[in-house]
Structure formats: C-alpha cells, structure tokens
C-alpha cells in the first residue's frame, strides 16, 4: 500500500475556509438632544448675547429672572417720559435716545446716553444709577434716604449691588429715578463733561 504524503503547506493554507470580515457599522443617527447640544455649542462659540430685554430675562435662572423682573418693573413705573429701555453693554438699560440727545454717550457716540442699568452677575445683581452718580448732592441725598430705611447699602460709585429684591430700598431707588427728567439729566451730564474738559 502506497504511503500517503501531506500536501505542501501552501496548499493546506489555500484550502482553509476564510472568515468573512464583519460589516462596518453605520454611524449612529444624531438624536434631537445631540443636535440641540451641538446647536448650543455653536451659539456659545459664536459668543452670542441676548439682544432684547425678553431674551435677556429668558436667559436667567428662575430666581434671578423673578428678582430682575421685579426691579425692572419698578424702574419702568417710575421712569420719566423720554427715556427708553433696551439692551446695552450686556445688560438691561435705560437711556436718552439719540433723537433727544444726538451727541450720544461720549465714550461711544454711536451709543445713546446711558441713564440706568440692571444686570445679573455671577455673585450678585446690580443696579447702575449713572444719573445719581453725576450729581454729588443728589448722590448724598440718595445715601441718606437709604440709610434711614435701616437697610445695608452696598454701593460703588454708581452701582448698587444686591442679592435679593428685599436687600433694596426700592422706594428710594424709584424716587431718585422719578425725580430726574431727561432735561435735568442731560444738563447734569453736559456740566460734568464741561468740568472734565476744563480740567484737561
């Protein structure tokens, strides 16, 4: 009987069945939440800021929105005729429009003359009272009236900082705002500018 011989190694390799490669997985479809996250990321990269008061309020946490809205409503009720509300310098602001004061704000004449501002910041909220700041006797009267309420005043040159509406002597704030019509504010602003130019 003839002795059987093993086929060469190459033939043995050729006869082995080959394993089929697994099919490549199709990329997973993006869910609506993923699309939303991507959209938010794009907006964040673009550095977009709210451009309307409604959008600014909507961007705030619920507790801050309630507090800022309450102060805003009080300011709007006290605001003399002629001032207008809008968004300026990343916050809610009230200003003298160009149609009443064409020169605008001296730091940027394209911007209307700021009168007051309201902002939600990282550790507190702030109310900016430029009209009070411009007039030293008015500022002194404001501080005295506030102290008479017994509430603590956390104030810089023109900025009153607060963490809750109850921190504010809101009647003092609205009385000060109501007492400054546009003509009075513009006159005080021009006088301040005139004093500054004489010093220079």
Backbone bond lengths (Angstrom), bond angles and torsions (degrees), N, CA, C in turn:
res aa  C-N    CA-C-N  psi(-1)  N-CA   C-N-CA  omega(-1)  CA-C   N-CA-C  phi
1 X - - - 1.462 - - 1.504 108.63 -
2 X 1.411 116.29 131.43 1.475 119.93 -176.04 1.517 109.67 -73.52
3 X 1.329 116.00 138.99 1.473 122.03 -179.63 1.527 109.32 -76.83
4 X 1.370 114.45 128.56 1.472 117.87 179.60 1.528 109.71 -77.67
5 X 1.309 113.41 140.85 1.483 118.70 178.73 1.525 109.38 -110.68
6 X 1.338 116.75 146.27 1.460 121.45 177.79 1.512 110.38 -73.77
7 X 1.351 117.55 139.04 1.463 118.73 178.14 1.526 109.25 -65.06
8 X 1.306 116.12 157.36 1.479 119.63 179.24 1.525 110.63 -56.61
9 X 1.339 115.50 158.22 1.460 121.73 -177.76 1.515 111.79 -58.40
10 X 1.353 117.92 -38.70 1.469 121.37 -179.28 1.517 111.18 -59.97
11 X 1.384 115.50 -41.07 1.465 119.13 -179.84 1.519 111.01 -67.16
12 X 1.357 115.51 -37.94 1.458 117.89 179.35 1.530 111.26 -62.95
13 X 1.353 117.08 -41.73 1.459 121.06 179.35 1.518 110.99 -63.19
14 X 1.333 116.20 -38.69 1.463 120.96 -178.14 1.509 111.71 -66.82
15 X 1.377 116.68 -31.60 1.456 119.59 -177.02 1.531 113.72 -80.20
16 X 1.368 117.09 -16.09 1.467 119.70 -178.15 1.534 110.02 -68.02
17 X 1.358 115.65 133.92 1.474 117.32 178.09 1.520 110.31 -67.26
18 X 1.329 116.88 137.03 1.479 121.48 -179.09 1.522 109.29 -89.22
19 X 1.330 115.85 142.16 1.456 121.48 178.18 1.526 110.07 -82.99
20 X 1.313 115.21 133.92 1.470 119.11 178.91 1.526 109.72 -72.59
21 X 1.331 116.11 137.42 1.459 120.45 179.46 1.535 109.57 -73.87
22 X 1.330 116.72 137.43 1.475 118.23 179.29 1.522 110.56 -61.92
23 X 1.326 115.92 142.23 1.468 120.04 -179.64 1.517 109.54 -67.64
24 X 1.326 115.78 143.41 1.460 120.75 -179.67 1.527 109.30 -66.97
25 X 1.358 115.27 138.31 1.449 119.79 -179.55 1.522 110.47 -73.92
26 X 1.310 115.17 136.51 1.462 119.11 176.63 1.518 108.70 -71.89
27 X 1.342 118.23 145.03 1.467 119.56 179.95 1.516 110.74 -61.50
28 X 1.351 115.04 139.68 1.466 119.52 -178.19 1.510 110.30 -66.24
29 X 1.330 115.63 142.62 1.456 119.91 178.40 1.508 109.17 -68.88
30 X 1.355 118.15 142.69 1.456 122.26 179.76 1.517 109.54 -76.02
31 X 1.318 115.27 129.92 1.460 119.78 179.45 1.515 109.13 -78.86
32 X 1.317 114.50 166.08 1.464 118.30 179.96 1.517 111.32 -62.03
33 X 1.365 117.47 -34.32 1.465 119.79 179.20 1.514 111.10 -67.70
34 X 1.323 116.21 -37.11 1.462 119.29 178.00 1.521 110.12 -66.66
35 X 1.338 114.89 -40.45 1.467 117.78 178.27 1.511 110.90 -63.63
36 X 1.343 116.42 -39.19 1.460 119.85 179.37 1.507 111.84 -64.55
37 X 1.359 115.41 -41.17 1.465 119.00 179.00 1.514 110.51 -63.37
38 X 1.327 115.72 -40.40 1.457 119.23 179.48 1.520 110.88 -64.50
39 X 1.332 115.33 -39.68 1.464 118.85 -179.85 1.520 110.45 -64.69
40 X 1.354 116.68 -41.50 1.453 119.66 178.02 1.516 111.18 -63.44
41 X 1.337 115.49 -40.25 1.455 118.74 178.94 1.514 111.66 -62.24
42 X 1.332 115.40 -40.42 1.461 119.36 178.73 1.510 110.62 -62.94
43 X 1.343 115.88 -42.81 1.460 119.32 179.79 1.516 110.73 -64.51
44 X 1.351 116.73 -39.38 1.458 120.13 179.67 1.514 111.06 -64.95
45 X 1.330 115.61 -40.91 1.463 118.87 179.04 1.513 110.77 -64.72
46 X 1.324 115.62 -34.54 1.457 119.25 179.94 1.520 111.37 -72.55
47 X 1.346 117.28 -14.12 1.452 121.57 177.76 1.515 112.73 69.74
48 X 1.341 117.77 29.57 1.449 121.00 -176.88 1.516 112.00 -67.31
49 X 1.339 116.65 137.89 1.458 122.67 176.02 1.520 108.41 -117.58
50 X 1.333 116.61 154.28 1.457 118.52 175.76 1.527 110.86 -58.22
51 X 1.304 116.20 140.06 1.465 120.85 -179.09 1.524 112.28 -113.84
52 X 1.325 117.15 -1.02 1.464 121.59 175.68 1.520 108.98 -130.85
53 X 1.320 115.85 158.86 1.463 120.16 178.78 1.525 110.45 -62.53
54 X 1.330 116.36 -41.64 1.470 119.93 179.65 1.528 110.95 -60.49
55 X 1.331 116.91 -42.76 1.462 120.63 179.77 1.528 110.91 -67.58
56 X 1.328 116.77 -37.01 1.466 120.22 178.36 1.531 110.33 -62.45
57 X 1.322 116.48 -47.64 1.463 120.21 179.95 1.523 111.09 -63.45
58 X 1.324 117.07 -40.01 1.469 121.04 -179.58 1.523 111.66 -64.82
59 X 1.323 117.64 -24.92 1.473 121.02 -177.70 1.527 112.69 -80.53
60 X 1.333 117.51 -8.97 1.466 120.88 -175.22 1.527 111.99 -90.02
61 X 1.342 117.35 152.52 1.475 120.02 170.83 1.526 109.15 -60.23
62 X 1.304 116.61 157.07 1.465 120.92 -172.19 1.522 113.22 -56.86
63 X 1.346 117.58 -42.62 1.468 119.52 -177.72 1.527 111.44 -67.83
64 X 1.330 116.31 -40.36 1.458 120.03 178.26 1.535 110.46 -68.02
65 X 1.334 116.33 -39.01 1.461 120.13 -179.67 1.526 110.72 -60.11
66 X 1.337 115.82 -42.40 1.463 120.11 -179.96 1.527 111.21 -64.30
67 X 1.338 116.95 -43.08 1.461 120.92 -178.53 1.527 111.37 -67.87
68 X 1.324 116.41 -48.32 1.466 120.26 -179.32 1.531 110.42 -63.07
69 X 1.322 116.95 -39.36 1.465 120.79 179.45 1.528 111.10 -63.34
70 X 1.329 116.81 -39.89 1.465 120.53 -179.60 1.528 110.79 -64.75
71 X 1.325 116.63 -44.02 1.471 120.04 179.36 1.523 110.11 -67.91
72 X 1.311 116.63 -41.71 1.476 120.78 178.38 1.523 110.89 -58.76
73 X 1.323 116.98 -45.81 1.462 120.52 -179.44 1.527 110.79 -61.28
74 X 1.336 116.87 -39.94 1.460 120.45 179.60 1.527 111.19 -65.37
75 X 1.323 116.21 -42.28 1.469 120.08 178.08 1.525 110.57 -63.17
76 X 1.309 117.30 -44.81 1.466 120.27 -178.53 1.526 112.12 -63.65
77 X 1.326 117.37 -34.26 1.466 119.68 177.78 1.526 111.56 -67.96
78 X 1.338 116.77 -33.26 1.467 121.12 -177.04 1.533 112.98 -89.25
79 X 1.304 117.61 -15.70 1.462 122.44 -170.81 1.528 112.09 -63.03
80 X 1.333 117.71 124.55 1.470 119.61 176.24 1.533 111.65 -65.94
81 X 1.298 116.36 159.75 1.463 121.74 179.91 1.526 110.76 -61.78
82 X 1.342 115.45 145.41 1.465 120.71 175.94 1.511 113.52 108.83
83 X 1.342 116.95 -35.82 1.458 119.98 177.48 1.531 109.30 -73.04
84 X 1.319 115.10 152.94 1.462 120.27 178.09 1.524 109.91 -128.71
85 X 1.331 115.52 152.35 1.463 122.30 -179.66 1.517 110.40 -102.33
86 X 1.322 116.44 148.09 1.461 120.78 176.71 1.520 109.82 -173.84
87 X 1.311 115.85 -162.93 1.462 122.29 176.08 1.524 108.10 -110.72
88 X 1.327 115.73 128.23 1.466 120.59 178.15 1.524 108.49 -147.37
89 X 1.324 115.46 136.80 1.467 121.09 178.72 1.533 111.79 54.59
90 X 1.334 116.21 36.65 1.455 121.56 174.45 1.514 115.37 75.59
91 X 1.332 117.64 16.12 1.465 120.15 -179.80 1.526 109.86 -143.16
92 X 1.330 115.67 169.81 1.459 119.84 171.60 1.522 107.59 -70.46
93 X 1.327 116.51 134.50 1.456 118.90 -178.28 1.518 112.03 -141.67
94 X 1.315 114.75 157.24 1.460 122.20 173.32 1.521 106.94 -121.31
95 X 1.309 116.91 138.86 1.455 120.02 -171.21 1.527 111.20 -146.67
96 X 1.340 114.18 167.82 1.460 121.37 171.55 1.528 106.55 -92.33
97 X 1.315 118.93 116.60 1.466 120.13 -175.95 1.533 112.13 -66.53
98 X 1.313 115.59 157.50 1.462 120.80 -179.70 1.524 112.82 -58.87
99 X 1.320 117.27 -29.06 1.468 118.69 -179.23 1.525 111.32 -65.96
100 X 1.352 117.56 -22.53 1.462 121.22 177.08 1.527 112.28 -100.78
101 X 1.322 116.75 -25.55 1.468 121.35 178.59 1.526 108.13 -142.27
102 X 1.325 116.23 82.73 1.476 121.07 -173.22 1.531 114.62 -58.50
103 X 1.338 117.76 -27.07 1.471 120.01 -177.17 1.519 111.95 -64.86
104 X 1.336 117.28 -26.87 1.460 120.44 179.72 1.517 113.01 69.42
105 X 1.305 115.21 -166.57 1.467 122.51 -177.74 1.525 109.15 -78.64
106 X 1.326 117.34 130.02 1.468 119.43 -172.71 1.531 112.74 -63.91
107 X 1.343 117.64 -27.89 1.462 119.75 178.33 1.530 111.64 -70.51
108 X 1.304 116.47 -28.08 1.467 122.77 178.29 1.531 107.35 -156.13
109 X 1.330 117.74 91.32 1.468 121.20 -175.42 1.529 114.14 -57.93
110 X 1.333 117.92 -16.78 1.461 119.39 176.43 1.532 111.06 -71.24
111 X 1.338 115.49 -21.04 1.459 120.69 178.74 1.523 110.12 -91.24
112 X 1.349 117.40 142.09 1.470 118.92 174.66 1.519 110.48 -67.43
113 X 1.320 115.67 160.79 1.466 121.18 -178.54 1.527 110.79 -67.03
114 X 1.342 118.88 116.51 1.477 121.02 -179.17 1.529 111.19 -68.21
115 X 1.321 115.59 142.35 1.463 122.18 177.70 1.525 110.70 -114.18
116 X 1.321 116.41 -45.44 1.470 121.81 179.05 1.522 108.66 -155.60
117 X 1.318 116.03 160.88 1.463 120.56 179.79 1.518 110.59 -145.86
118 X 1.325 115.63 155.71 1.471 121.97 -178.70 1.516 108.26 -140.41
119 X 1.338 116.01 123.75 1.462 119.67 -174.29 1.522 111.81 -137.97
120 X 1.334 114.89 150.88 1.460 122.69 170.64 1.523 106.57 -105.64
121 X 1.320 117.21 117.30 1.448 122.05 -178.80 1.522 109.85 -113.51
122 X 1.323 116.01 179.43 1.460 119.75 -170.85 1.530 112.67 -58.05
123 X 1.323 117.49 -50.90 1.454 119.82 -174.09 1.517 114.72 -105.79
124 X 1.330 117.58 -2.47 1.460 120.62 -176.59 1.525 109.75 -166.51
125 X 1.313 115.71 176.49 1.458 121.85 169.91 1.523 107.50 -110.09
126 X 1.317 116.71 160.35 1.461 118.66 -176.61 1.519 110.81 -142.78
127 X 1.325 113.78 143.96 1.455 122.30 177.66 1.524 106.86 -119.89
128 X 1.317 116.23 118.18 1.466 121.73 -175.55 1.530 108.65 -100.33
129 X 1.323 115.90 119.86 1.462 121.41 -175.61 1.526 109.75 -116.59
130 X 1.332 115.49 77.45 1.463 120.05 -177.00 1.521 112.42 -61.88
131 X 1.332 117.00 -36.37 1.460 120.26 -178.19 1.524 111.30 -64.96
132 X 1.328 117.49 -35.26 1.463 121.21 176.93 1.526 109.82 -70.00
133 X 1.312 116.43 -39.86 1.470 122.21 -178.77 1.529 111.86 -63.62
134 X 1.331 117.07 -37.38 1.469 120.85 -174.77 1.523 113.24 -68.26
135 X 1.318 117.25 -22.50 1.468 121.46 -173.01 1.532 109.02 -118.66
136 X 1.339 119.01 97.27 1.472 121.46 -175.85 1.529 114.49 -52.81
137 X 1.336 120.43 -45.54 1.470 118.75 177.83 1.532 112.20 -61.61
138 X 1.333 116.93 -37.76 1.459 120.27 177.93 1.526 110.38 -66.26
139 X 1.335 116.11 -38.65 1.463 120.02 178.82 1.528 110.29 -64.75
140 X 1.338 117.43 -42.83 1.465 120.81 178.70 1.529 110.64 -61.25
141 X 1.325 116.43 -41.16 1.463 120.38 179.31 1.533 110.60 -65.74
142 X 1.318 116.04 -37.64 1.467 121.37 178.49 1.530 110.23 -62.26
143 X 1.323 116.55 -46.22 1.474 121.12 -179.17 1.527 110.52 -64.02
144 X 1.335 116.73 -42.59 1.473 120.06 179.54 1.534 110.80 -62.26
145 X 1.334 115.89 -45.52 1.471 119.88 -179.39 1.524 110.90 -62.53
146 X 1.308 116.20 -38.38 1.478 119.96 -179.95 1.531 110.09 -65.00
147 X 1.331 116.27 -46.72 1.463 120.17 -177.33 1.528 111.16 -62.17
148 X 1.311 117.12 -30.92 1.467 120.36 179.72 1.527 111.87 -66.49
149 X 1.330 117.76 -20.23 1.472 121.01 178.19 1.527 111.59 -78.23
150 X 1.319 117.26 -15.59 1.455 120.87 -178.13 1.521 113.79 84.77
151 X 1.324 116.85 1.10 1.462 120.08 -179.95 1.527 110.44 -91.09
152 X 1.332 115.33 147.82 1.455 120.77 179.62 1.524 109.64 -73.46
153 X 1.330 115.53 134.54 1.462 121.12 178.84 1.524 109.40 -105.10
154 X 1.317 116.10 116.38 1.463 121.89 175.56 1.526 106.42 -106.64
155 X 1.323 115.94 95.40 1.467 120.53 -170.55 1.512 112.06 -134.79
156 X 1.335 115.65 135.06 1.449 121.75 170.25 1.513 108.49 -92.71
157 X 1.329 116.75 -148.20 1.461 119.83 -179.58 1.527 111.14 -61.72
158 X 1.332 116.01 -47.63 1.463 120.03 -178.20 1.516 112.33 -134.35
159 X 1.318 117.60 0.94 1.472 122.11 -170.27 1.522 111.42 -111.28
160 X 1.331 116.16 123.36 1.463 122.16 174.16 1.525 107.72 -99.98
161 X 1.337 116.43 119.79 1.466 121.13 -178.24 1.530 109.52 -98.49
162 X 1.329 116.13 140.97 1.462 120.42 179.58 1.530 109.84 -152.79
163 X 1.337 115.58 155.30 1.464 120.87 179.27 1.524 112.69 -110.58
164 X 1.322 116.56 -13.11 1.463 121.96 177.29 1.514 108.02 -152.67
165 X 1.312 116.81 155.49 1.466 120.81 -179.44 1.523 110.27 -58.35
166 X 1.340 117.28 -35.46 1.466 120.94 -178.83 1.525 112.38 -65.49
167 X 1.330 117.70 -16.74 1.460 120.40 176.93 1.524 111.10 -71.50
168 X 1.321 116.88 -22.16 1.457 121.69 -174.46 1.527 112.33 -87.79
169 X 1.326 115.53 143.49 1.461 120.92 165.04 1.529 104.64 -88.71
170 X 1.312 115.74 79.20 1.464 121.13 -168.19 1.529 112.40 -64.06
171 X 1.329 117.29 -32.82 1.461 119.66 177.41 1.532 111.11 -64.52
172 X 1.328 116.18 -36.32 1.468 120.32 178.59 1.528 109.25 -66.39
173 X 1.329 115.85 -41.39 1.467 120.40 178.96 1.523 110.79 -62.42
174 X 1.326 116.63 -50.17 1.463 119.06 -176.02 1.530 112.04 -69.48
175 X 1.339 117.29 -32.73 1.472 119.47 176.10 1.530 110.46 -63.89
176 X 1.328 116.25 -40.61 1.471 120.16 179.40 1.520 111.04 -65.10
177 X 1.326 116.72 -42.13 1.463 121.07 -179.83 1.528 111.06 -66.66
178 X 1.326 116.52 -43.84 1.467 120.51 -178.22 1.528 112.29 -65.19
179 X 1.328 116.62 -23.73 1.467 120.75 -175.80 1.530 113.44 -86.18
180 X 1.342 117.51 2.99 1.474 119.67 -175.54 1.528 109.85 -122.99
181 X 1.324 117.88 87.11 1.465 119.46 175.23 1.526 110.56 -67.86
182 X 1.309 115.86 165.85 1.469 120.98 -176.22 1.529 111.43 -55.91
183 X 1.319 117.98 -45.46 1.475 120.38 -176.70 1.530 111.43 -62.11
184 X 1.337 116.55 -38.78 1.467 120.40 178.56 1.519 110.72 -66.17
185 X 1.313 116.52 -42.56 1.462 120.50 -178.93 1.528 111.37 -66.51
186 X 1.312 117.22 -45.22 1.469 120.84 -179.94 1.526 109.98 -61.85
187 X 1.335 117.82 -40.41 1.464 120.94 178.84 1.528 110.60 -63.28
188 X 1.342 116.77 -42.34 1.470 120.39 179.01 1.526 110.54 -65.77
189 X 1.329 116.04 -38.42 1.466 120.63 179.74 1.529 110.60 -66.17
190 X 1.324 116.93 -45.06 1.464 120.41 179.02 1.529 111.00 -63.94
191 X 1.333 116.95 -38.13 1.467 120.34 178.42 1.523 110.51 -64.74
192 X 1.322 116.58 -40.57 1.471 120.40 177.25 1.520 110.61 -62.48
193 X 1.324 116.68 -43.24 1.468 121.32 179.15 1.520 110.76 -64.38
194 X 1.322 116.92 -38.08 1.452 121.50 -179.94 1.530 110.90 -66.69
195 X 1.345 115.89 -42.40 1.466 119.34 177.68 1.516 110.56 -62.23
196 X 1.328 116.10 -40.16 1.460 120.43 180.00 1.516 112.30 -64.76
197 X 1.331 117.56 -39.55 1.466 120.27 -179.08 1.537 111.26 -70.06
198 X 1.332 117.42 -32.35 1.469 120.90 178.39 1.527 110.80 -69.23
199 X 1.336 115.86 -37.03 1.459 119.13 177.68 1.511 111.30 -66.83
200 X 1.363 114.59 -35.42 1.459 118.94 -178.70 1.504 111.96 -70.54
